[in-house]
Amino acid sequence: VSTQSTWGLFQAVGATEYDIPHRPGCQGEDCVYELVNDGTANGWFGAPCTTLVDSWCTPKQNVPKEGFELVYISGHMHVGGISMEMIRLDTNETLCYTESILGTSRRPLDEEGYTMATPPCTYGRDGSTPKPPRLYFDTPIRTIIRYNGSAPHYAVMAYWQMRGALGVLP
């Protein structure tokens, strides 16, 4: 898929920035702070937006009633991030599940405990990745964000950066 045939989508989960409350003395699963957001794919589209300014914004009028195919989903989290999950509620299909890769040292860009990456979920038709799911404006979507609450975390984020394609990919 060329970048000319795809366009950007964006979903902030909850507020753009929020705080993870400290759960003193918690152990294991009791330390997990979970944010659940239910909505539809309609919320991923901007109106109005200028794609020359915001590469993750796609005007709603550019999407036909036949929907679109999701080809790339990448999560963004901050320190304390554990995982992100996107579920299509009408089919109970997990569209993306990604766990944070944490740093393991004191070296720059590998700081212990800090989120270094959240691997993307990709789709295609070459047999090496799952077939792209077709979504519509009214497709119900649930996002579940998990953060570690064993220490307080301030001004964290959780959002999806995605690429969609019109029509059917080759």
C-alpha positions as CSV (number, residue, x, y, z in Angstrom):
1,V,0.0,0.0,0.0
2,S,1.5,3.3,-0.9
3,T,1.1,6.3,1.4
4,Q,-0.9,8.0,-1.4
5,S,-3.7,5.5,-1.0
6,T,-3.9,5.6,2.8
7,W,-4.8,8.4,5.2
8,G,-4.4,9.1,8.9
9,L,-6.8,8.5,11.7
10,F,-6.5,9.5,15.3
11,Q,-8.2,8.6,18.6
12,A,-7.4,10.1,21.9
13,V,-8.7,7.8,24.7
14,G,-10.3,9.8,27.4
15,A,-8.8,13.2,28.0
16,T,-5.6,14.0,26.0
17,E,-3.6,14.0,29.3
18,Y,-4.7,12.6,32.6
19,D,-3.2,11.4,35.9
20,I,-2.9,7.8,37.0
21,P,-3.7,7.6,40.7
22,H,-1.2,6.0,43.1
23,R,-2.4,2.8,44.7
24,P,-0.1,2.5,47.8
25,G,0.7,-1.1,48.8
26,C,-1.0,-2.7,45.8
27,Q,0.3,-6.0,44.5
28,G,0.2,-7.5,41.0
29,E,-3.2,-7.0,39.2
30,D,-4.4,-4.7,42.0
31,C,-1.9,-2.2,40.7
32,V,-3.4,-2.0,37.2
33,Y,-5.3,1.2,36.5
34,E,-7.7,0.6,33.6
35,L,-9.4,3.2,31.4
36,V,-12.2,1.9,29.1
37,N,-13.6,4.0,26.3
38,D,-16.6,3.0,24.1
39,G,-17.4,4.9,20.9
40,T,-17.6,4.4,17.2
41,A,-15.1,4.7,14.3
42,N,-16.8,8.0,13.5
43,G,-14.8,9.7,16.3
44,W,-11.6,9.0,14.5
45,F,-12.3,11.5,11.7
46,G,-11.8,15.2,11.9
47,A,-14.2,17.9,10.8
48,P,-12.9,20.3,9.8
49,C,-9.2,19.5,9.3
50,T,-6.5,20.2,6.9
51,T,-4.4,17.2,6.0
52,L,-1.6,19.5,5.0
53,V,-1.3,20.5,8.6
54,D,-2.3,17.4,10.5
55,S,-1.2,14.1,8.9
56,W,-3.5,12.1,11.3
57,C,-6.6,14.0,10.4
58,T,-9.0,12.8,7.7
59,P,-12.2,14.7,6.7
60,K,-15.4,12.7,7.1
61,Q,-16.6,13.6,3.6
62,N,-13.6,11.7,2.1
63,V,-15.0,8.3,3.4
64,P,-17.6,6.5,1.2
65,K,-20.6,4.7,2.7
66,E,-18.8,1.4,1.8
67,G,-16.4,2.2,4.7
68,F,-12.7,1.8,4.9
69,E,-10.1,-0.8,5.7
70,L,-7.8,-0.4,8.7
71,V,-4.2,-1.2,7.7
72,Y,-2.1,0.1,10.6
73,I,-2.7,0.8,14.3
74,S,-0.1,2.2,16.6
75,G,-0.6,3.0,20.3
76,H,1.1,5.8,22.2
77,M,1.6,5.7,26.0
78,H,3.8,7.3,28.6
79,V,5.8,6.0,31.6
80,G,3.8,3.3,33.5
81,G,2.0,2.2,30.4
82,I,1.3,-1.6,30.4
83,S,-1.0,-2.3,27.3
84,M,-3.5,-0.9,24.9
85,E,-6.3,-2.9,23.3
86,M,-8.9,-2.1,20.6
87,I,-11.9,-4.3,20.3
88,R,-14.7,-4.2,17.6
89,L,-17.8,-4.7,19.8
90,D,-20.2,-5.9,17.1
91,T,-18.0,-8.9,16.4
92,N,-15.9,-9.1,19.6
93,E,-12.8,-9.0,17.4
94,T,-9.6,-7.7,18.9
95,L,-8.3,-5.3,16.2
96,C,-5.1,-4.5,18.1
97,Y,-3.5,-5.6,21.4
98,T,0.0,-4.1,22.2
99,E,2.1,-4.2,25.3
100,S,4.6,-1.5,26.1
101,I,8.3,-2.4,25.7
102,L,10.1,-0.9,28.7
103,G,13.6,0.3,29.0
104,T,16.1,-1.8,31.0
105,S,19.1,0.3,31.6
106,R,20.3,3.8,32.5
107,R,21.4,4.6,28.9
108,P,19.6,7.4,27.0
109,L,16.5,6.1,25.1
110,D,16.6,2.9,27.2
111,E,15.8,4.2,30.7
112,E,14.6,1.5,33.1
113,G,10.9,1.4,33.5
114,Y,10.1,4.0,30.8
115,T,8.0,3.1,27.8
116,M,10.4,2.7,24.8
117,A,7.8,1.5,22.3
118,T,4.4,0.0,21.7
119,P,4.6,-2.3,18.7
120,P,2.0,-1.6,16.0
121,C,-0.7,-3.9,14.6
122,T,-0.6,-4.1,10.8
123,Y,-2.9,-5.6,8.2
124,G,-2.4,-6.5,4.6
125,R,-3.2,-9.0,1.8
126,D,0.2,-10.6,1.2
127,G,-0.4,-13.5,3.7
128,S,2.2,-12.3,6.2
129,T,-0.3,-10.2,8.2
130,P,-4.0,-10.5,8.9
131,K,-6.5,-9.3,6.3
132,P,-7.6,-5.7,7.0
133,P,-10.9,-5.3,8.8
134,R,-13.6,-3.2,7.0
135,L,-15.0,-0.6,9.3
136,Y,-17.8,2.0,9.0
137,F,-18.6,5.2,10.8
138,D,-21.0,3.4,13.1
139,T,-18.7,0.4,13.9
140,P,-18.7,0.2,17.7
141,I,-15.2,0.3,19.2
142,R,-13.9,-0.3,22.7
143,T,-10.5,0.8,23.8
144,I,-8.9,-0.5,27.0
145,I,-5.8,1.2,28.4
146,R,-3.8,-0.2,31.2
147,Y,-1.3,1.7,33.3
148,N,0.7,0.6,36.4
149,G,-0.7,2.4,39.5
150,S,2.1,1.3,41.9
151,A,3.4,4.8,41.6
152,P,1.6,8.0,40.6
153,H,2.0,9.1,37.0
154,Y,1.0,12.6,35.9
155,A,0.0,14.0,32.5
156,V,0.1,10.6,30.8
157,M,-1.4,9.9,27.4
158,A,-3.1,7.1,25.5
159,Y,-4.0,7.4,21.9
160,W,-4.1,5.5,18.7
161,Q,-2.4,6.6,15.4
162,M,-3.9,4.7,12.5
163,R,-3.9,4.4,8.8
164,G,-6.9,3.5,6.7
165,A,-7.5,2.8,3.1
166,L,-10.5,3.4,0.8
167,G,-11.8,0.6,-1.3
168,V,-10.2,-2.8,-1.3
169,L,-6.5,-3.2,-1.1
170,P,-4.7,-5.2,-3.8
